[in-house]
């Protein structure tokens, strides 16, 4: 299955195979190809979901993988899925796919949305013009899925010769050049069809030039001559000339099959778009929507987390009653505790957060957020899309690390990933609110958030300067608003939640065990003493914070929980000065990503980068913590 | 005559692309999304303070960063 991003490929793939690909109203999620199998009418069909791409050039690794797969692996048929409401643009890719000469089926998806937009598509005519089977589908309602399979099986059994397909012709001059070059290529051995090779040579495709250059250097020379001729005639680079030819053909086909009767009144979606993308209004609306999301998630999280916590304490009594209290039973308990601690973040905070986010994504709002914040993000060397992982980070840093895949280049992925680990997640919010907000005041609590945002900006600027490479410009589709499909949103939330638990669980359990072991062995106090030059000497905190910070690696809100346990009181003001509380909250916010985040970071960027970022964060937190403590103490005295 | 830069076009105005300057990568990305010389487009929205711009092209909407948009030259 191949096609542009955001056309519903993953939805169809999931329905075919029952596997679970990430779905949402947002371009570019399937980065790796996904495979699945299904049995249909006695056939075993292997389905491969290629990443969403716009062309088959060498511009990105996804495109390269896709075209190599189609040409070299020679699948029995390719299902090209396109967005019915966006026929013309999608057909540009279809034309490129047909150049590759494999049997193909066109699935025109989301036909249910056409009526509202006053568009009708003549499917039969489209079939005739393209020379391949065309199936209208409504993937989310499971309509047209079996037709795709039926037509595919038909295609295989009919043994239709691919060369007998009617050839789609480009403009006369270009066709002449293609034919000339195809003749030159007759002797060349390759998995790719000759005509396709000729087109790619005219597009100056580097991979193909290399491939042909080793076999027949004279062809490359001929191609160069022809390219120059095209460039002289059209005044543009030959690759652009070819691209323009395809666009022209796509638009001609579209005009022949499509009929549009524009609705007179602007639709609700249209008006919603006007408000949410408004020059001035758009921003307060965005802030309101996001604040509402955070507030709701946080309120719900606190409530349900407390509820789960009390259940958990009851279980501990049962467990100890059953297994007794010994070294082994407490290690066993440590495992359960780690698992439970994961559930205690996952269900109360991440679940509702994901739900909101996927709701907004399916609605089409996240693309608007990228639009509105692009300018701001450019100031720190990344573009508007990066706003999504950064927002996610306020809920939890783990999904935000995984979400960095939406960035185009390795450089931007890393910058975004690095910055998201500085976003105060819901666990940090628990500390800031429970310590600073409750005992010092709400203003200093917000001050800490402000400091976090300032830090992200400062570091973003710094990192984008230091890392080599040019920033990429934002280019993405602005999807139309559509009513979110609840089943999709709920499934999506559920699968991402599972992913979170699987990625985080191993490292959380291991570190839970290690810390428990240290505690049983009585080494925690020793470590606290070793750390005291930093915690006491530099940061001005009590000795026990060394222990707290070790526990915090597991889960940051444990810092607050352990503080209460170790002090034997929840009235922290009795023991800590306001300056100490602010410093402790600040250090907790920055000092280290929690193990779950480190696990996610490692998965996305490798151990080296994960450890480097962790190290940097520790030093950074200690540095800034000490400075802030001194400033606060100084002003407290004055 | 090279035309004027896309970013100077006012909201709601229609124009035709005459050329795209800049590197191969940039023009390739634009071409993939259907922005080639000869294409008609309409500026839908422009974000304030040199933010990105939204254009309607071939029946769909695209968000273009200001830097990328400045490389597209159009003719009314």
Interface residues (C-beta under 8 A of the other chain):
Chain A: X54 X55 X57 X59 X85 X86 X87 X88 X89 X92 X234 X235 X236 X237 X239 X240 X243 X244 X247 X248 X250 X251 X254 X277 X279 X280 X367 X370 X371 X372 X374 X375 X378 X383 X384 X473 X474 X475 X476 X477 X478 X480
Chain B: X19 X20 X24 X25 X26 X27 X28 X29 X30 X31 X32 X33 X34 X36 X37 X38 X39 X45 X46 X47 X48 X49 X50 X51 X52 X54 X57 X58 X59 X60 X61 X62 X63 X64 X65 X66 X67 X68
